[in-house]
Amino acid sequence: MNFLKPDSPLMRLIAKIADLIVLNLLTVICSIPLITIGAAQAANYSVAIKVVKDEDNGVIVPYFKAFKRNFVQATIVWLALAAAIFLIVIDWRWIIMSGWGSTPFIYKLGVIVMSAFVLLITMSIFPLISRYEMRTMEYFKAALMVAVIKFIPLVLLAAFAIGSVIACIWYARWFPALYVFCTTTFTYFMCLVFIKEFNRLEKNREQMEEEAKAAAAEAEAQKEEIPEAAIDPVTGEVSYARAVMDSRKETENPFAGIKEEEITGNKLTKFFKREKLKLGKLNGKQKATYFAQYYLPPILLVLVFGAGVAWFAHDIYQNHKILLTGGLINCEVSKEGREYMTDGYVKFMGYDTSKRTARLADTELSFESDIEYEEKYLDVALRAQMATGTYTYLIIRDDAVDNYGYEDYYQDLGMLTDISKFSKDSFFYNDEDVPVGLKLNENTVAKLGLPDDSDYYIFFAYTTNSVENESKMIDYLFQE
């Protein structure tokens, strides 16, 4: 029964798991105000790494000490990340509303890349905050470096995190158990990744300190002046060794001899003069290196930001041009039918097709009708699209009407048209006996290129579009 002893490997493992569970619960509680998520995550990793390394001296007290210590900087970092996440969520919402097939490829690619970029930075930055003291921008630079160095482990952990969220939603009845297991496992493996990386960085730092001592002794012997300490670009900490190493290259420094008092003018003029003096002392290779190190990152960042703003503005403009957006369930229209529902309708409304557009789903929605809706993922996706306004109207074949015609987001056709113009058999009624679907006549079915062996109904969803557009669509479809 040695495995039941407090210091046995099994009991230590159980204690470690228990500590990580408590840490994750503390993190959830301290994240409830939302603005404190950054400090809660930093405190979580600060204690969790010690737990995984068997260096812990308790959990609760060290957690709140770390929370207090990292609060200001972690909160600033979190607010910056939250702003980026908010913009990405808006972009994804536009993609969903526009339809995946209707969204330009370059826009989707940009949003995917930025989402991955922000996700990896978010995963990397809080362990760094828990371990090192840096300036805020240095944290982002270091997080980017770690994301590149540990790209594969972080991508795998990101996939695990996304899968965990899906599992918790899909199997909601097991949410507490799944949440505890997934968060504990994620935290454990994140700690393993960063423990290895921190050990590597700190080993390098020890080597640099040894070099510093040797260089200091040599300089003392030669009575040479040692420059002031510099900031290590990876850890952000003061690195005396780096200062000594820079002193060895002082004779090769192309910027030596530039005096600030010799540069006149306002701040902008001084900046350009200073850069001109620096570049004038560099050869071609040094200029390329200097440009790549100091100018390329901010230029790329500005270009990415500008492209994002341009895509967003273009998306808003394109959506403003759209009068109506339609979808098809269990049916497919011909090429001429698609033009009839889009360009033909725009012209019927009196608009120039280059200035206003209509849209019909590029990929038809096809669902089986004999399976309960809770068991069909596509059904859930369709309802999410309807709720977010992706479709203004749906044309549904009669075999699917019974499954998709009873939702609350369909408008009462009595509010859109004079229902007395149609026979009662022309309508599909919901559970409250409200006409929400209107059967297409033979003439319209033929114009759309639909098979004439079935009946088809059109439904209009609640949207922010003008009701006039939907009323005119009915007039257009059923005109003599």
C-alpha positions as CSV (number, residue, x, y, z in Angstrom):
1,M,0.0,0.0,0.0
2,N,3.0,2.3,-0.5
3,F,1.2,4.1,-3.3
4,L,-1.2,5.5,-0.7
5,K,1.6,7.3,1.2
6,P,1.5,11.1,0.9
7,D,4.9,11.3,-0.9
8,S,4.2,8.4,-3.3
9,P,4.2,9.2,-7.1
10,L,0.4,8.5,-7.3
11,M,-0.5,10.8,-4.4
12,R,1.8,13.5,-5.7
13,L,0.1,13.3,-9.1
14,I,-3.3,13.5,-7.5
15,A,-2.3,16.5,-5.5
16,K,-0.9,18.2,-8.6
17,I,-4.1,17.6,-10.5
18,A,-6.1,18.9,-7.5
19,D,-4.0,22.1,-7.4
20,L,-4.4,22.7,-11.1
21,I,-8.2,22.2,-10.8
22,V,-8.3,24.7,-7.9
23,L,-6.2,27.1,-10.0
24,N,-8.5,27.0,-12.9
25,L,-11.5,27.6,-10.7
26,L,-9.8,30.6,-9.2
27,T,-9.0,31.8,-12.7
28,V,-12.7,31.5,-13.7
29,I,-13.9,33.4,-10.5
30,C,-11.3,36.2,-10.9
31,S,-12.2,36.5,-14.6
32,I,-15.9,37.2,-14.0
33,P,-15.4,41.0,-14.2
34,L,-13.9,40.4,-17.7
35,I,-11.4,43.3,-17.4
36,T,-9.4,41.1,-15.0
37,I,-9.0,38.1,-17.4
38,G,-5.4,39.1,-18.2
39,A,-4.4,39.3,-14.6
40,A,-6.2,36.0,-13.8
41,Q,-4.4,34.2,-16.6
42,A,-1.0,35.6,-15.6
43,A,-1.6,34.5,-12.0
44,N,-2.8,31.1,-13.2
45,Y,0.4,30.4,-15.1
46,S,2.6,31.9,-12.4
47,V,1.4,29.3,-9.9
48,A,0.7,26.5,-12.3
49,I,4.3,26.4,-13.6
50,K,5.5,25.9,-10.0
51,V,2.9,23.2,-9.4
52,V,4.0,21.3,-12.5
53,K,7.7,21.7,-11.5
54,D,6.9,20.5,-7.9
55,E,8.0,23.9,-6.6
56,D,4.7,25.0,-5.2
57,N,4.1,26.2,-1.6
58,G,0.3,26.3,-1.7
59,V,-2.0,27.6,-4.4
60,I,-4.5,30.2,-3.1
61,V,-2.2,32.7,-1.4
62,P,0.5,32.6,-4.2
63,Y,-2.2,33.0,-6.8
64,F,-3.6,36.2,-5.3
65,K,-0.1,37.6,-4.8
66,A,0.7,37.0,-8.4
67,F,-2.7,38.4,-9.4
68,K,-1.9,41.6,-7.5
69,R,1.7,41.8,-8.8
70,N,0.8,41.4,-12.5
71,F,-2.5,43.2,-12.5
72,V,-1.6,46.5,-14.1
73,Q,0.5,45.2,-17.0
74,A,-1.6,42.1,-17.6
75,T,-4.7,44.2,-17.8
76,I,-3.2,46.6,-20.3
77,V,-2.1,43.6,-22.4
78,W,-5.6,42.0,-22.1
79,L,-7.4,45.2,-23.2
80,A,-5.2,45.4,-26.3
81,L,-5.9,41.8,-27.1
82,A,-9.6,42.2,-26.4
83,A,-9.8,45.0,-28.9
84,A,-8.2,42.8,-31.5
85,I,-10.5,39.9,-30.7
86,F,-13.5,42.2,-30.9
87,L,-12.6,43.3,-34.4
88,I,-12.0,39.7,-35.5
89,V,-15.4,38.7,-34.1
90,I,-17.0,41.4,-36.2
91,D,-15.2,40.2,-39.3
92,W,-16.4,36.6,-38.7
93,R,-19.9,37.9,-38.2
94,W,-19.7,39.7,-41.6
95,I,-18.5,36.5,-43.2
96,I,-21.4,34.5,-41.7
97,M,-23.9,37.2,-42.7
98,S,-22.6,37.4,-46.3
99,G,-22.3,33.7,-46.7
100,W,-19.0,31.7,-46.9
101,G,-19.3,31.2,-50.6
102,S,-20.2,34.8,-51.3
103,T,-17.3,36.3,-49.3
104,P,-14.1,37.2,-51.3
105,F,-11.3,34.6,-50.8
106,I,-8.7,37.3,-49.8
107,Y,-11.0,38.6,-47.1
108,K,-11.5,35.1,-45.6
109,L,-7.8,34.3,-45.8
110,G,-7.0,37.6,-44.0
111,V,-9.5,37.0,-41.2
112,I,-8.2,33.4,-40.8
113,V,-4.6,34.5,-40.6
114,M,-5.3,37.3,-38.2
115,S,-7.4,35.0,-36.0
116,A,-4.5,32.5,-35.8
117,F,-2.0,35.3,-35.1
118,V,-4.1,36.8,-32.3
119,L,-4.8,33.3,-30.8
120,L,-1.2,32.3,-30.7
121,I,-0.1,35.7,-29.2
122,T,-2.9,35.4,-26.6
123,M,-1.7,31.9,-25.6
124,S,2.0,32.9,-25.4
125,I,1.9,36.3,-23.7
126,F,0.4,35.5,-20.3
127,P,3.0,32.9,-19.3
128,L,5.6,35.4,-20.2
129,I,4.0,38.1,-18.0
130,S,3.9,35.5,-15.2
131,R,7.7,35.0,-15.5
132,Y,9.4,38.1,-16.6
133,E,9.2,41.9,-16.1
134,M,9.3,43.8,-19.4
135,R,7.8,46.8,-21.1
136,T,4.4,46.2,-22.6
137,M,5.6,46.2,-26.2
138,E,8.4,43.8,-25.3
139,Y,5.8,41.3,-24.1
140,F,4.2,41.3,-27.5
141,K,7.6,41.0,-29.3
142,A,8.6,38.1,-27.0
143,A,5.2,36.4,-27.4
144,L,5.6,36.6,-31.2
145,M,9.0,35.0,-31.0
146,V,7.7,32.2,-28.7
147,A,4.7,31.7,-31.1
148,V,7.2,31.2,-34.0
149,I,9.6,29.0,-32.0
150,K,6.9,26.9,-30.4
151,F,4.5,27.0,-33.4
152,I,3.6,23.3,-33.7
153,P,3.0,22.7,-29.9
154,L,0.9,25.9,-29.6
155,V,-1.1,25.0,-32.7
156,L,-1.8,21.6,-31.3
157,L,-2.9,23.1,-28.0
158,A,-5.0,25.6,-29.8
159,A,-6.8,22.8,-31.6
160,F,-7.3,21.0,-28.3
161,A,-8.8,24.2,-26.8
162,I,-11.1,24.7,-29.7
163,G,-12.1,21.0,-29.6
164,S,-12.8,21.4,-25.9
165,V,-15.1,24.3,-26.4
166,I,-17.0,22.3,-29.1
167,A,-17.2,19.3,-26.8
168,C,-18.5,21.3,-23.8
169,I,-21.2,22.8,-26.0
170,W,-22.1,19.6,-27.8
171,Y,-22.3,17.5,-24.7
172,A,-23.7,20.2,-22.4
173,R,-25.0,17.7,-19.9
174,W,-21.4,16.7,-19.1
175,F,-20.1,20.3,-19.1
176,P,-18.7,20.4,-15.5
177,A,-16.7,17.2,-16.0
178,L,-15.5,18.1,-19.5
179,Y,-14.6,21.6,-18.4
180,V,-12.5,20.5,-15.5
181,F,-10.7,17.8,-17.6
182,C,-10.1,20.0,-20.6
183,T,-8.9,23.1,-18.7
184,T,-6.6,21.1,-16.4
185,T,-5.1,19.2,-19.3
186,F,-4.6,22.4,-21.4
187,T,-2.9,24.2,-18.5
188,Y,-0.6,21.2,-17.8
189,F,0.7,20.9,-21.3
190,M,1.0,24.7,-21.7
191,C,3.2,24.7,-18.6
192,L,5.3,21.9,-20.0
193,V,5.8,23.9,-23.2
194,F,6.8,27.1,-21.4
195,I,8.9,25.4,-18.7
196,K,11.1,24.0,-21.5
197,E,11.3,27.4,-23.2
198,F,12.0,29.2,-20.0
199,N,14.8,26.8,-19.1
200,R,16.4,27.4,-22.5
201,L,16.2,31.2,-22.1
202,E,17.6,31.1,-18.6
203,K,20.4,28.8,-19.6
204,N,21.4,31.3,-22.3
205,R,21.2,34.1,-19.7
206,E,23.5,32.2,-17.3
207,Q,26.0,31.8,-20.2
208,M,25.7,35.5,-20.9
209,E,26.3,36.4,-17.2
210,E,29.4,34.2,-17.2
211,E,30.7,35.9,-20.3
212,A,29.9,39.3,-18.6
213,K,32.0,38.4,-15.6
214,A,34.9,37.3,-17.8
215,A,34.6,40.4,-19.9
216,A,34.4,42.6,-16.8
217,A,37.5,41.1,-15.4
218,E,39.3,41.5,-18.7
219,A,38.1,45.1,-19.0
220,E,39.2,45.9,-15.4
221,A,42.6,44.5,-16.1
222,Q,42.9,46.6,-19.2
223,K,41.1,49.6,-17.5
224,E,38.6,49.8,-20.3
225,E,35.2,51.4,-19.9
226,I,32.2,49.1,-19.9
227,P,29.0,50.6,-21.3
228,E,25.8,50.7,-19.4
229,A,23.7,47.5,-19.3
230,A,21.3,46.8,-22.1
231,I,17.9,45.2,-22.3
232,D,17.8,41.6,-23.5
233,P,15.5,41.5,-26.5
234,V,14.0,38.1,-25.6
235,T,13.5,38.2,-21.9
236,G,13.2,42.0,-21.6
237,E,15.5,41.9,-18.5
238,V,18.6,43.9,-17.9
239,S,21.5,41.9,-19.5
240,Y,24.9,43.1,-18.5
241,A,26.5,40.5,-20.8
242,R,24.8,42.1,-23.8
243,A,26.3,45.5,-22.9
244,V,29.8,43.9,-22.7
245,M,29.2,42.2,-26.0
246,D,28.2,45.5,-27.6
247,S,31.3,47.1,-26.2
248,R,33.5,44.6,-28.1
249,K,31.9,45.7,-31.3
250,E,32.1,49.4,-30.6
251,T,34.9,49.9,-33.1
252,E,32.6,48.3,-35.7
253,N,29.6,50.4,-34.7
254,P,28.5,52.4,-37.8
255,F,26.5,54.8,-35.7
256,A,29.4,55.9,-33.5
257,G,30.2,59.6,-33.7
258,I,26.6,60.7,-34.2
259,K,25.9,63.4,-31.6
260,E,22.4,64.4,-30.8
261,E,23.3,68.1,-30.3
262,E,24.5,68.2,-33.9
263,I,21.0,67.4,-35.1
264,T,18.7,70.4,-35.3
265,G,15.0,70.9,-36.2
266,N,11.7,69.7,-34.8
267,K,11.1,66.1,-33.8
268,L,10.1,64.9,-37.2
269,T,13.1,66.6,-38.9
270,K,15.5,65.3,-36.3
271,F,14.2,61.8,-36.9
272,F,14.8,61.9,-40.6
273,K,18.2,63.6,-40.2
274,R,19.2,61.0,-37.6
275,E,18.2,58.1,-39.8
276,K,20.0,59.7,-42.8
277,L,23.2,59.9,-40.8
278,K,22.8,56.3,-39.7
279,L,22.1,55.0,-43.1
280,G,25.0,57.0,-44.6
281,K,27.5,55.0,-42.5
282,L,26.1,51.6,-43.6
283,N,27.0,49.5,-46.5
284,G,24.3,47.7,-48.6
285,K,24.1,44.6,-46.4
286,Q,24.0,46.6,-43.2
287,K,21.2,48.8,-44.7
288,A,19.2,45.8,-45.6
289,T,19.6,44.3,-42.1
290,Y,18.8,47.6,-40.4
291,F,15.7,48.0,-42.5
292,A,14.5,44.5,-41.8
293,Q,15.0,44.9,-38.1
294,Y,13.6,48.4,-37.5
295,Y,11.4,49.3,-40.4
296,L,9.9,46.2,-41.9
297,P,7.8,45.0,-38.8
298,P,6.0,48.4,-38.4
299,I,5.5,48.7,-42.1
300,L,4.0,45.2,-42.3
301,L,1.8,46.0,-39.3
302,V,0.6,49.2,-40.9
303,L,-0.1,47.4,-44.2
304,V,-2.0,44.6,-42.5
305,F,-4.0,47.1,-40.5
306,G,-4.7,49.2,-43.6
307,A,-5.8,46.1,-45.5
308,G,-8.1,45.1,-42.7
309,V,-9.7,48.5,-42.6
310,A,-10.1,48.4,-46.4
311,W,-11.6,45.0,-46.4
312,F,-14.0,46.0,-43.6
313,A,-15.0,49.2,-45.4
314,H,-15.5,47.2,-48.7
315,D,-17.6,44.7,-46.9
316,I,-19.8,47.3,-45.4
317,Y,-20.2,49.0,-48.9
318,Q,-21.0,45.7,-50.6
319,N,-23.6,44.8,-47.9
320,H,-25.1,48.2,-48.3
321,K,-25.7,47.5,-52.0
322,I,-27.6,44.3,-51.3
323,L,-31.4,44.6,-51.4
324,L,-32.2,41.0,-50.5
325,T,-30.3,37.8,-49.8
326,G,-31.9,34.5,-50.5
327,G,-31.4,30.8,-49.8
328,L,-32.7,27.5,-51.2
329,I,-33.6,24.3,-49.3
330,N,-33.8,21.0,-51.2
331,C,-34.0,22.7,-54.5
332,E,-31.7,24.2,-57.2
333,V,-32.5,27.0,-59.6
334,S,-31.1,27.3,-63.1
335,K,-28.6,29.9,-64.2
336,E,-31.4,31.9,-65.8
337,G,-33.5,31.4,-62.6
338,R,-30.6,32.9,-60.5
339,E,-30.4,35.9,-62.8
340,Y,-34.2,36.2,-62.6
341,M,-34.0,36.3,-58.8
342,T,-31.1,38.8,-58.6
343,D,-30.6,41.1,-61.6
344,G,-34.2,40.9,-62.7
345,Y,-35.4,41.9,-59.3
346,V,-32.9,44.8,-59.0
347,K,-34.1,46.1,-62.4
348,F,-37.8,45.6,-61.3
349,M,-37.0,47.9,-58.3
350,G,-35.7,50.5,-60.7
351,Y,-32.0,50.3,-59.7
352,D,-28.9,50.1,-61.8
353,T,-27.3,46.6,-61.3
354,S,-23.9,48.2,-60.9
355,K,-25.0,50.2,-57.9
356,R,-27.4,47.8,-56.2
357,T,-27.5,44.0,-56.0
358,A,-29.5,41.0,-54.8
359,R,-28.0,37.7,-53.9
360,L,-29.1,34.1,-54.0
361,A,-27.2,31.4,-52.1
362,D,-24.3,30.1,-54.2
363,T,-24.5,26.7,-52.5
364,E,-27.9,25.2,-52.2
365,L,-28.9,24.0,-48.7
366,S,-30.0,20.3,-48.8
367,F,-31.4,18.5,-45.7
368,E,-33.1,15.3,-45.1
369,S,-36.6,15.6,-43.6
370,D,-36.9,12.4,-41.7
371,I,-34.4,13.2,-38.9
372,E,-35.1,15.1,-35.8
373,Y,-33.7,18.6,-36.0
374,E,-31.6,18.2,-32.8
375,E,-29.6,15.5,-34.5
376,K,-28.6,17.5,-37.5
377,Y,-25.7,19.9,-37.3
378,L,-26.6,21.5,-40.6
379,D,-30.0,22.4,-39.2
380,V,-28.4,24.2,-36.3
381,A,-26.1,26.1,-38.7
382,L,-29.1,27.1,-40.8
383,R,-30.9,28.5,-37.8
384,A,-27.8,30.4,-36.7
385,Q,-27.6,31.9,-40.2
386,M,-31.3,32.9,-40.1
387,A,-30.9,34.4,-36.6
388,T,-27.9,36.5,-37.8
389,G,-29.7,37.8,-40.9
390,T,-27.8,35.9,-43.5
391,Y,-31.0,35.1,-45.5
392,T,-33.8,37.6,-46.1
393,Y,-35.9,34.9,-47.8
394,L,-35.9,31.1,-48.2
395,I,-37.4,29.1,-51.1
396,I,-38.2,25.6,-49.6
397,R,-39.4,22.5,-51.5
398,D,-42.6,21.0,-50.1
399,D,-40.8,17.9,-48.5
400,A,-38.8,20.2,-46.2
401,V,-41.5,22.8,-45.4
402,D,-42.9,20.8,-42.4
403,N,-39.4,20.9,-40.8
404,Y,-38.4,24.5,-41.6
405,G,-41.7,26.4,-41.8
406,Y,-42.6,26.8,-38.1
407,E,-39.8,29.0,-36.8
408,D,-40.5,32.3,-35.1
409,Y,-38.2,34.3,-37.4
410,Y,-40.6,34.2,-40.4
411,Q,-42.7,37.2,-41.1
412,D,-46.5,37.3,-41.3
413,L,-47.2,37.6,-45.0
414,G,-50.3,39.6,-44.2
415,M,-47.9,42.4,-43.2
416,L,-46.1,42.2,-46.6
417,T,-48.8,41.8,-49.2
418,D,-52.6,41.7,-49.7
419,I,-53.3,38.0,-48.9
420,S,-56.8,38.3,-50.4
421,K,-55.2,38.2,-53.8
422,F,-54.3,34.5,-53.2
423,S,-56.3,31.5,-52.3
424,K,-56.1,30.1,-48.8
425,D,-54.4,26.9,-50.1
426,S,-51.5,29.1,-51.5
427,F,-50.2,29.7,-47.9
428,F,-48.3,27.7,-45.4
429,Y,-49.4,28.4,-41.8
430,N,-47.3,28.1,-38.7
431,D,-48.5,26.7,-35.4
432,E,-50.4,29.9,-34.6
433,D,-52.2,29.8,-37.9
434,V,-50.3,32.7,-39.3
435,P,-49.5,32.6,-43.0
436,V,-45.6,32.6,-43.2
437,G,-45.1,30.8,-46.5
438,L,-46.4,31.5,-50.0
439,K,-46.6,28.8,-52.7
440,L,-44.9,29.7,-56.0
441,N,-47.1,29.5,-59.0
442,E,-46.3,27.5,-62.2
443,N,-45.1,30.6,-64.0
444,T,-42.5,31.5,-61.3
445,V,-41.4,27.8,-61.0
446,A,-40.7,27.8,-64.7
447,K,-38.8,31.1,-64.6
448,L,-36.6,29.7,-61.8
449,G,-35.9,26.5,-63.7
450,L,-37.2,24.3,-60.8
451,P,-38.5,20.8,-61.5
452,D,-42.3,20.9,-61.9
453,D,-42.9,17.6,-59.9
454,S,-42.8,19.4,-56.6
455,D,-44.3,22.5,-54.9
456,Y,-42.2,25.3,-53.6
457,Y,-42.8,28.0,-50.9
458,I,-41.1,31.3,-50.2
459,F,-40.6,32.5,-46.6
460,F,-39.4,35.9,-45.5
461,A,-37.3,36.2,-42.3
462,Y,-37.3,39.1,-39.9
463,T,-34.3,41.4,-40.9
464,T,-33.2,45.0,-40.8
465,N,-34.0,45.4,-44.5
466,S,-36.9,47.6,-45.6
467,V,-40.2,45.8,-45.7
468,E,-40.8,47.4,-49.0
469,N,-38.1,45.3,-50.6
470,E,-39.8,42.1,-49.5
471,S,-43.2,43.3,-50.6
472,K,-41.8,44.2,-54.0
473,M,-40.3,40.7,-54.2
474,I,-43.7,39.2,-53.9
475,D,-45.1,41.6,-56.5
476,Y,-42.2,40.7,-58.8
477,L,-42.6,36.9,-58.4
478,F,-46.4,36.9,-58.9
479,Q,-46.7,39.7,-61.5
480,E,-49.0,38.8,-64.4
